Amino acid sequence: MSSSIRFNKGSSFLLDGREVSVTRVINGNLVTLEDVVSLVVYQYTKEQLLELWAAGRTSPKPGINFPSEGLQNHSSLTALCSYPQKLIDAALRRQKYLDALTTMMGKVVFTPAKLQPLLEKIAKQLNDSKVPGVASVYRWFKRKLQHDNHPLALLEKAHSRGWFGCRFPTEVQEALIELIETRYLEPPGCSIADLHDALRVRIHELNQLRTTSGDLKLPSYHTVRRAVLAYPAYERAVARYGKQEASLRFRTSLAGPKAKFILEVAEVDHTPVDLFVVDERTGMPLGRPWLTVIIDRKSRMILGIYVSFGGPSTEAVFGCLRNAILPKTYVRDHYPRVEGVWPCHGLMQTLVCDNGLEFHSRALEQACFDLGIILQFCPKRKPYFKGVVERAFGSISRNFLHAQQGTSLANWMERHGYDPLKTAVATFDELMHALHIWIIDVYSVKFHRSLKRTPLGIWQDGIHDNPPALPDLQVLDVALTEDEDRVLWHYGIELFNLRYNSRDVYPIRYQYGEKVTVRVRYNRADLGHIYVVHPGTGETMKVPAIEFDYASGLRLEVHQLICRELREAGLSETDPLNLAQAKERIRQVIGEQLASKKLKKRKQAARLSGANSLTVPSQRPVASPTTSREIKAALPTVTPRQFKTSSHPLGKGDRP
């Protein structure tokens, strides 16, 4: 799997930049660490180590070596997206074949009579017209096994093959370098064609002086051109045009100074919440939010949740993955009425999902590849292949949501004249608080009929044998984003009519030219910054927006709405003042729609406000009142009643 951290005996990682190894684990909680160089011994509890990880003080050991292929070391932060798209598609195709074979056979037997029919069956499922041979699949399996199942082992390194040095004699090399430095790089300079002609004359003169047999051969025009382009673009500009002109050409415009096992198989799915949520200011119903859940198949523990008004999307899957992987350290601070603990965290090995468009997105496929997660799809129209999460939704609805005022029930035919819009009292924050109480203090500690134990008890036993693996925080942040190709200009990178720039991207233009295409990764929920992938090393750099005050925390959907309004008004989409004024108008529109008498408009406003379970209540965007209708003193004061939960006698529950 991808680079990760485990706090079990024999593992090693970096703590504050120094390599340490786990020498002992006492009672499954007290971990003894030893500095590899100084041999200093430290002791931490697992809770303390999780806090160190959350603070960014721990990281995986860098460097994944591929000695058998003669390749260079790969940093643990090197993402899949840093490679050519053709190689990415080939690696993902190989991963699908290996995953399918492992699922079908368990232990793969490389016998042509057994393996070839399975390969043909898999190729038919994948609509792959070119069935790989048994020898090829064996080579993929062996290569990945030799490299500790690292996903990058499946990448073909054809682009790194071949001879990269110069094959011409020393005399020709020296003559070419001299002509480049005295003709091409000296003012006023010359063209590459003129440089090639000058080299032709120099080679002829050298051949006249040679006493040994055999003449020197003239390098081709393209060889000379590659030799010239090997010099950094900035140095070529300085030599030909002077430092002042070169600095002008390679200038960068910046904003002024401004003040960031058990887990073997997990299942994920979405469902609309059977409860109408009201606005906390007006008390008017906003609609039913969507709930995304990731649940562990072994323990039945809910690993993570994501609630929003946006519906099924890649953003919802990413939000739920983030909540599932990270430790739940926020619970004690933001939900004080929760009494238990939610210990679930770490990377799952396989993620099972249905065939929704968001699960087939390239962004999710690449994110799972980067994190070492196998993405497995259910057969079409067979949701029972992920029955654990489906039954979990039934438990949440029947045992929790259907006991509340404002519930929509599972079917409108069950209402019998009951109107949930008139009885809805729960705000979004109250729903999140109650949902956390139900998951932690009710669901996880309730006896499970199939398991014959509680989900929490199975989880706590499981982590002693298989400690959860945590990814590097930067790898996680970059993996849970979408990507685009953009040109890096002197003013930075333009994405969605926003410009991003930083001093960290200077070296890219210096090395690759004035206009270089780079891969950028962005978060739809926050346009305040992007990640730029270095075209050479594959490392990622966080680059803020030049108009950071406008873009910070801004959702892509809202920004596109702002740009559309500016276009319709004939105004510039990049002017800071126009953007700020349009942003204020959108805020006012959201405020008006939240007080609208139409449920559709109120639900749209709730979606545009960006309310979701990842934002803490104090940071959640709220539209200010802008109309008299919103601030009517006659609005009744809503006092939500205490949330209830229903349960069944022991052995008669309908939980998953």
C-alpha positions in Angstrom: 0.0 0.0 0.0 1.0 3.6 -0.1 3.4 5.1 2.5 1.7 5.1 5.9 2.4 5.0 9.6 1.6 2.1 12.0 2.2 2.2 15.7 2.9 -1.6 16.1 6.2 -3.3 17.1 8.8 -3.3 14.4 7.4 -0.4 12.4 9.4 2.8 11.9 8.6 6.4 10.9 9.8 10.0 11.3 9.1 11.9 14.5 10.1 15.6 14.3 12.2 14.7 11.3 14.2 12.0 13.1 13.7 8.3 12.3 12.3 6.2 15.2 11.3 2.6 15.5 8.7 0.9 17.7 10.5 -1.5 20.0 7.7 -2.4 22.4 3.9 -2.0 22.8 2.8 -2.5 26.4 -0.8 -3.5 27.1 -1.7 -2.4 23.6 -1.5 1.3 24.6 2.0 2.3 25.9 4.4 2.5 22.9 8.2 2.6 23.3 10.1 4.4 20.6 13.9 4.3 20.0 15.8 6.9 18.0 17.6 5.0 15.2 20.7 7.3 15.3 21.1 8.4 19.0 19.3 5.4 20.5 17.3 7.7 22.8 14.2 6.0 24.1 10.8 7.7 24.3 7.4 6.4 25.6 4.0 7.6 24.4 0.4 6.4 24.7 -1.4 5.8 21.5 -3.6 8.8 22.1 -0.5 11.0 22.4 0.9 9.5 19.2 -2.4 10.3 17.4 -2.2 13.9 18.7 1.4 14.1 17.4 0.2 12.8 14.0 -2.7 15.3 13.9 -0.2 18.1 14.6 1.9 17.0 11.6 4.9 15.9 13.7 5.0 12.3 12.4 5.4 11.2 8.8 6.3 8.1 6.9 9.9 7.3 6.0 10.7 9.0 2.6 11.9 7.1 -0.4 10.5 4.0 -2.1 13.4 2.2 -3.9 13.0 0.1 -7.0 16.5 -1.5 -7.3 15.5 -4.3 -9.6 14.5 -1.9 -12.3 17.3 0.5 -11.9 14.9 3.4 -11.1 15.4 6.4 -9.0 13.9 6.7 -5.5 10.3 7.9 -5.4 9.2 10.3 -2.6 6.3 9.2 -0.5 4.6 12.5 -1.6 4.9 11.6 -5.3 1.4 11.4 -6.5 0.0 9.3 -9.3 -1.1 12.4 -11.2 2.6 13.5 -11.7 3.0 10.8 -14.4 1.8 11.0 -18.0 -1.9 10.2 -18.4 -1.1 7.2 -20.7 1.0 5.6 -17.9 -1.7 6.4 -15.3 -4.3 4.6 -17.4 -2.0 1.6 -17.9 -1.3 1.3 -14.1 -4.9 1.6 -13.2 -5.8 -1.1 -15.7 -3.2 -3.5 -14.2 -4.4 -2.7 -10.7 -8.0 -3.7 -11.8 -6.8 -7.1 -13.1 -4.8 -7.9 -10.0 -7.6 -6.8 -7.7 -10.1 -9.0 -9.6 -7.8 -12.0 -9.6 -7.3 -11.7 -5.9 -11.0 -11.5 -5.3 -11.7 -14.5 -7.5 -8.9 -16.8 -6.5 -7.7 -15.6 -3.1 -4.2 -16.9 -3.6 -3.4 -16.4 -7.3 -2.1 -19.5 -9.1 -0.2 -18.6 -12.2 -1.2 -21.7 -14.3 -2.2 -20.8 -17.8 -5.0 -23.3 -17.9 -6.6 -21.7 -14.8 -5.6 -18.1 -15.2 -6.3 -17.5 -18.9 -10.1 -18.0 -18.7 -10.3 -15.7 -15.7 -8.3 -13.0 -17.5 -10.7 -13.3 -20.4 -13.7 -13.0 -18.0 -12.2 -9.9 -16.3 -11.4 -8.3 -19.6 -15.0 -8.7 -20.7 -16.2 -7.1 -17.4 -13.8 -4.2 -18.0 -14.6 -3.9 -21.7 -10.9 -4.4 -22.4 -10.4 -5.6 -26.0 -6.7 -6.5 -25.3 -6.5 -9.5 -22.8 -3.2 -9.5 -21.0 -1.1 -12.7 -21.1 -0.4 -14.9 -18.1 3.3 -13.9 -18.2 2.4 -10.2 -18.1 0.1 -10.6 -15.1 2.8 -12.7 -13.3 5.3 -9.9 -14.0 2.9 -7.3 -12.5 2.2 -9.4 -9.5 5.9 -10.1 -8.8 6.9 -6.5 -9.3 4.3 -5.2 -6.8 5.2 -8.0 -4.3 8.9 -7.1 -4.5 8.1 -3.5 -3.7 5.9 -4.1 -0.6 2.7 -3.7 -2.6 3.4 -0.1 -3.4 1.0 1.1 -6.2 3.8 2.9 -8.1 5.4 -0.5 -8.8 2.7 -1.0 -11.5 3.8 2.1 -13.4 5.6 1.5 -16.6 8.9 3.4 -16.7 9.2 3.4 -20.5 9.6 7.2 -20.5 12.8 6.7 -18.4 14.4 4.1 -20.6 17.1 4.6 -23.2 20.4 6.4 -23.3 20.4 9.8 -21.8 24.0 10.7 -22.2 25.8 12.0 -25.3 27.2 9.4 -27.7 29.4 11.7 -29.7 33.2 11.9 -29.3 34.6 14.3 -26.8 35.9 16.6 -29.6 32.3 17.1 -30.9 30.9 17.7 -27.5 33.5 20.3 -26.7 33.0 22.0 -30.0 29.2 22.1 -29.5 29.5 23.5 -26.0 31.9 26.2 -27.1 29.7 27.3 -30.0 26.6 27.4 -27.7 28.4 29.6 -25.2 30.2 31.9 -27.7 27.6 32.1 -30.5 24.1 31.3 -29.1 24.4 32.7 -25.6 26.4 35.8 -26.5 24.6 39.0 -27.7 23.2 39.4 -30.2 23.0 35.6 -30.4 22.1 33.4 -33.3 19.4 30.9 -34.3 19.8 27.2 -33.7 20.0 26.7 -37.5 22.9 29.1 -37.7 24.5 27.3 -34.7 24.1 24.0 -36.6 25.8 25.4 -39.7 28.7 26.8 -37.5 29.1 23.3 -36.0 29.2 21.8 -39.5 32.1 24.1 -40.3 33.9 23.3 -37.0 33.5 19.6 -37.6 35.0 19.9 -41.1 38.0 21.8 -39.7 38.6 19.1 -37.0 38.4 16.4 -39.7 41.1 18.2 -41.7 43.4 18.0 -38.7 42.7 14.4 -37.7 45.5 11.8 -38.4 43.6 8.8 -37.2 41.2 7.0 -39.6 37.5 7.9 -39.6 35.9 11.3 -39.7 33.9 12.9 -37.0 30.1 12.9 -37.7 27.9 16.0 -37.6 25.2 15.9 -34.9 21.7 16.4 -36.3 19.7 19.6 -36.0 17.5 18.1 -33.3 20.6 17.0 -31.3 21.9 20.6 -31.3 18.5 21.9 -30.3 18.2 19.5 -27.4 21.7 20.6 -26.2 20.6 24.3 -26.3 17.4 23.6 -24.4 19.3 21.7 -21.7 20.4 25.1 -20.4 17.8 26.6 -18.0 15.5 29.0 -19.7 16.3 31.8 -17.3 20.1 31.4 -17.9 19.5 31.5 -21.7 17.5 34.7 -21.4 20.2 36.3 -19.2 23.0 35.4 -21.6 21.1 36.6 -24.8 19.1 39.6 -23.5 20.7 40.7 -20.3 19.7 40.3 -16.7 17.2 43.2 -16.8 15.3 41.9 -19.8 15.4 38.3 -18.4 14.1 39.4 -15.1 11.3 41.3 -16.8 10.4 38.2 -18.9 10.4 35.9 -15.9 8.8 38.3 -13.4 6.2 37.0 -11.0 3.3 39.2 -9.9 2.4 38.7 -6.2 -0.2 40.2 -3.9 1.1 42.6 -1.2 2.1 41.3 2.2 -0.8 39.5 3.8 -1.2 38.3 7.1 -3.1 27.0 7.5 -8.1 -4.9 9.9 -11.0 -4.6 11.0 -10.3 -2.1 8.2 -9.9 -4.8 5.6 -13.3 -3.9 3.8 -15.4 -0.8 4.2 -18.6 0.1 2.5 -19.8 3.6 1.4 -23.1 4.9 0.2 -25.4 8.0 0.3 -29.0 8.4 1.5 -31.3 11.4 2.0 -31.9 12.0 5.7 -35.5 11.2 6.7 -35.7 14.5 8.7 -36.5 18.1 7.6 -34.0 20.6 9.0 -35.0 24.2 9.8 -33.0 27.4 9.5 -31.7 28.5 13.0 -32.7 32.1 12.4 -36.1 31.9 10.7 -37.2 28.5 11.9 -38.4 27.7 8.3 -37.7 24.2 6.9 -34.7 24.0 4.6 -35.3 20.5 3.3 -33.7 17.1 3.9 -29.9 16.9 3.8 -27.9 14.0 2.4 -25.9 11.6 4.6 -22.8 9.7 3.3 -21.6 6.9 5.5 -18.5 4.6 5.5 -18.9 1.6 7.7 -16.4 -1.2 8.6 -17.7 -4.6 7.5 -15.8 -6.5 10.2 -16.9 -4.6 13.3 -19.9 -2.8 11.9 -18.5 0.4 13.3 -19.3 3.6 11.4 -15.9 4.9 10.3 -17.0 8.3 9.0 -20.0 10.4 8.0 -20.6 13.5 5.8 -23.8 15.5 5.9 -24.6 18.3 3.5 -27.4 19.7 1.2 -25.3 19.0 -1.9 -26.4 15.5 -2.7 -24.3 12.6 -3.9 -21.0 13.9 -5.4 -17.3 13.3 -5.4 -17.0 16.1 -2.8 -19.3 14.2 -0.5 -17.2 11.0 -0.9 -14.0 12.9 -0.2 -15.5 14.5 2.9 -16.6 11.2 4.2 -13.2 9.6 3.5 -11.5 12.4 5.4 -13.8 12.0 8.4 -13.3 8.2 8.3 -9.5 8.3 8.1 -8.8 11.1 10.6 -9.0 10.6 14.4 -12.2 12.1 15.8 -10.5 14.5 18.1 -13.1 17.2 17.4 -16.0 15.4 19.1 -15.2 16.4 22.7 -14.8 20.0 21.8 -17.8 20.6 19.5 -20.3 18.0 20.9 -20.0 18.2 24.7 -23.1 16.0 25.4 -21.4 13.0 23.8 -20.2 10.7 26.6 -18.4 7.9 24.8 -15.5 7.8 22.4 -15.3 7.3 18.6 -12.0 5.6 18.2 -12.3 4.8 14.5 -9.5 6.1 12.2 -7.1 4.8 9.6 -6.9 3.7 6.0 -9.2 0.9 4.8 -7.8 -1.7 2.5 -10.8 -2.1 0.2 -13.7 0.4 -0.3 -16.9 -1.1 -1.7 -19.3 1.1 -3.5 -22.1 1.1 -6.0 -22.1 2.3 -9.6 -23.0 5.9 -9.0 -21.2 8.5 -11.2 -19.3 10.0 -8.3 -17.8 6.6 -7.5 -16.7 6.1 -11.1 -15.0 9.5 -11.2 -11.3 9.7 -12.1 -10.7 11.9 -9.1 -11.9 9.2 -6.7 -10.0 6.5 -8.6 -6.7 8.4 -8.4 -7.3 9.3 -4.8 -7.8 5.6 -3.8 -4.7 4.7 -5.9 -2.6 7.3 -4.0 -3.9 6.2 -0.6 -3.4 2.5 -1.4 -7.2 1.7 -1.2 -8.7 -0.9 -3.5 -11.9 0.5 -5.1 -14.4 -2.3 -5.6 -17.8 -1.9 -7.4 -20.9 -3.9 -6.8 -22.6 -5.6 -9.8 -25.3 -3.4 -11.3 -28.7 -3.4 -9.5 -27.4 -5.6 -6.7 -27.1 -3.4 -3.7 -27.0 -6.4 -1.3 -23.3 -6.7 -2.2 -22.8 -3.8 0.2 -25.6 -4.8 2.5 -23.8 -3.6 5.7 -24.1 0.0 4.8 -27.6 -0.4 3.4 -28.8 -1.9 6.7 -27.0 0.8 8.6 -29.1 3.4 6.8 -32.2 1.4 7.9 -31.0 1.5 11.6 -30.3 5.2 11.4 -33.7 5.9 10.0 -35.9 3.5 12.1 -34.1 3.8 15.4 -33.2 7.5 15.3 -34.7 9.7 12.7 -38.2 8.3 12.7 -38.5 9.1 16.4 -38.1 12.9 15.8 -40.4 15.7 15.0 -40.1 16.7 11.4 -39.3 13.2 10.2 -40.3 12.4 6.6 -40.6 8.7 7.3 -39.3 6.2 4.8 -42.3 6.6 2.5 -44.9 9.4 2.1 -47.7 6.8 2.1 -46.8 6.1 5.8 -47.6 9.7 6.8 -51.5 9.4 6.8 -52.0 13.2 6.9 -48.9 13.9 9.0 -47.1 17.0 7.6 -43.3 17.0 8.5 -42.9 20.6 7.3 -45.2 21.8 10.1 -43.5 19.8 12.9 -39.8 20.3 11.9 -37.8 21.8 14.7 -34.2 20.5 14.4 -31.5 22.8 13.0 -28.5 21.5 11.1 -26.2 21.8 14.2 -28.7 20.1 16.4 -29.0 17.3 13.9 -25.2 16.9 13.8 -25.0 16.9 17.7 -27.8 14.3 18.0 -26.3 12.1 15.2 -23.0 12.0 17.0 -24.7 11.1 20.3 -26.6 8.3 18.5 -23.5 6.9 16.7 -21.2 7.0 19.7 -23.4 6.4 22.7 -26.1 4.2 21.2 -25.2 2.4 18.0 -21.6 1.5 18.8 -22.3 0.2 22.3 -25.5 -1.7 21.5 -25.5 -5.5 21.4 -25.4 -6.7 17.8 -27.4 -9.8 16.9 -25.0 -11.1 14.2 -21.8 -10.2 15.9 -22.9 -11.4 19.4 -21.0 -8.4 20.7 -21.0 -4.7 20.4 -19.4 -3.0 17.4 -17.1 -1.0 19.7 -15.9 -4.2 21.5 -14.9 -5.8 18.2 -13.1 -2.7 17.1 -11.1 -2.3 20.3 -10.0 -6.0 20.1 -9.1 -5.6 16.4 -6.8 -2.6 16.7 -4.5 -4.6 19.0 -3.8 -7.1 16.2 -4.0 -4.7 13.3 -3.2 -1.2 14.3 -4.8 1.3 11.9 -2.5 2.8 9.3 -2.5 6.6 9.0 -1.4 8.4 5.8 0.8 11.5 5.7 -1.4 14.5 6.2 -0.1 16.3 3.1 -0.6 13.1 1.0 -4.2 13.0 2.3 -4.9 16.6 1.5 -3.6 16.3 -2.0 -5.2 13.0 -2.7 -8.7 14.3 -1.8 -8.7 16.9 -4.6 -9.5 17.1 -8.3 -7.0 18.0 -10.9 -6.6 20.1 -14.1 -3.8 21.1 -16.4 -3.0 24.8 -16.5 -0.2 27.0 -17.8 2.1 28.7 -15.3 2.6 32.3 -16.4 4.5 35.2 -14.8 1.3 36.2 -13.0 0.8 32.6 -11.8 -1.9 30.1 -12.6 -5.4 31.0 -13.7 -8.1 28.6 -12.6 -11.9 29.4 -12.7 -11.1 33.1 -13.3 -8.9 33.2 -10.1 -5.2 33.6 -10.1 -2.8 31.7 -7.8 0.9 32.5 -7.3 3.7 31.9 -4.8 7.4 32.2 -4.6 7.6 28.4 -4.4 6.7 28.0 -8.1 9.5 30.4 -9.3 12.0 27.5 -9.9 9.5 25.7 -12.3 9.5 28.6 -14.8 13.2 29.1 -14.4 13.9 25.5 -15.4 11.1 24.8 -17.9 10.5 28.1 -19.6 8.3 31.1 -19.5 5.1 29.2 -20.2 5.0 25.7 -18.8 2.0 23.4 -18.4 1.6 22.0 -14.9 -0.9 19.8 -13.1 -2.9 21.6 -10.4 -5.2 20.1 -7.8 -8.1 22.0 -6.2 -10.7 21.6 -3.6 -14.3 22.4 -4.6 -15.2 23.4 -1.1 -12.3 26.0 -0.7 -10.8 27.9 -3.6 -8.4 29.8 -1.3 -5.5 27.6 -2.4 -4.5 25.0 -4.9 -1.7 22.4 -5.1 0.8 22.6 -8.0 2.5 19.3 -9.0 6.2 19.8 -9.9 6.6 18.5 -13.5 10.0 17.0 -12.7 9.9 15.7 -9.2 6.2 15.1 -8.8 6.2 17.0 -5.4 3.2 19.2 -4.6 3.3 22.8 -3.5 0.5 24.7 -1.8 -0.2 27.9 -3.7 -2.6 30.5 -2.3 -5.0 32.7 -4.4 -3.8 36.2 -5.0 -7.2 37.5 -4.0 -7.1 35.3 -0.9 -9.6 37.3 1.2 -12.2 36.7 -1.5 -11.4 33.1 -2.4 -10.7 31.7 1.1 -13.5 29.3 2.1 -15.3 30.1 -1.2 -17.1 27.1 -2.8 -16.7 26.6 -6.5 -20.4 26.5 -7.1 -20.8 29.9 -5.5 -17.9 31.4 -7.4 -19.3 30.2 -10.7 -22.6 31.8 -9.8 -20.8 35.1 -9.1 -18.9 34.9 -12.4 -22.1 34.2 -14.3 -23.7 37.3 -12.7 -20.8 39.4 -13.7 -20.8 38.2 -17.3 -24.5 38.9 -17.6 -23.9 42.4 -16.3 -20.9 42.9 -18.7 -18.4 43.3 -15.9 -14.9 41.9 -15.5 -14.8 38.4 -13.9 -11.3 39.1 -12.5 -11.6 42.5 -11.0 -11.4 42.2 -7.2 -14.0 44.9 -6.5 -16.5 43.4 -8.9 -15.9 40.0 -7.3 -16.3 41.3 -3.8 -19.5 43.2 -4.7 -21.0 40.2 -6.5 -20.1 38.0 -3.5 -22.0 40.3 -1.3 -25.0 40.3 -3.6 -25.0 36.4 -3.6 -24.9 36.5 0.2 -28.0 38.7 0.2 -29.7 36.4 -2.3 -29.0 33.4 -0.1 -30.4 35.4 2.9 -33.6 36.2 0.9 -34.0 32.6 -0.3 -33.6 31.2 3.3 -36.7 33.2 4.2 -38.5 32.3 1.0 -41.9 30.6 1.3 -40.8 28.1 -1.4 -39.0 25.0 0.0 -37.0 24.6 -3.3 -35.5 28.0 -2.9 -34.7 27.5 0.8 -33.0 24.2 0.0 -31.0 25.8 -2.8 -29.8 28.5 -0.4 -28.8 25.9 2.2 -26.7 24.2 -0.5 -25.0 27.4 -1.6 -24.2 28.3 2.0 -22.0 25.3 2.2 -23.3 23.9 5.4 -21.8 20.4 6.0 -20.6 18.2 8.8 -16.9 19.0 8.2 -17.2 22.6 9.3 -17.5 23.3 13.0 -20.6 25.3 14.0 -18.6 28.5 14.7 -17.1 28.5 11.2 -20.3 27.5 9.3 -21.3 30.3 6.8 -24.5 32.0 7.7 -26.3 34.6 5.5 -27.2 37.7 7.3 -30.8 39.0 7.3 -31.3 41.3 4.4 -35.1 41.7 4.1 -37.9 42.7 6.5 -39.4 39.3 5.9 -36.3 37.7 7.5 -36.3 39.8 10.6 -40.0 39.8 11.5 -40.3 40.0 15.2 -43.4 37.9 15.0 -41.5 34.8 14.1 -42.1 32.3 16.9 -39.1 31.3 19.1 -38.3 27.7 18.2 -37.3 25.5 21.2 -36.4 22.0 19.8 -37.4 19.2 22.0 -34.8 16.6 23.1 -34.0 14.0 20.5 -35.2 10.5 21.1 -33.9 7.1 20.1 -35.9 4.0 19.8 -34.6 0.5 20.6 -35.8 -3.1 20.7 -35.4 -5.8 23.3 -32.3 -7.8 23.2 -32.2 -10.0 20.1 -35.1 -8.3 18.4 -33.3 -5.4 16.8 -33.3 -4.6 13.1 -29.8 -3.3 13.1 -27.2 -4.4 10.5 
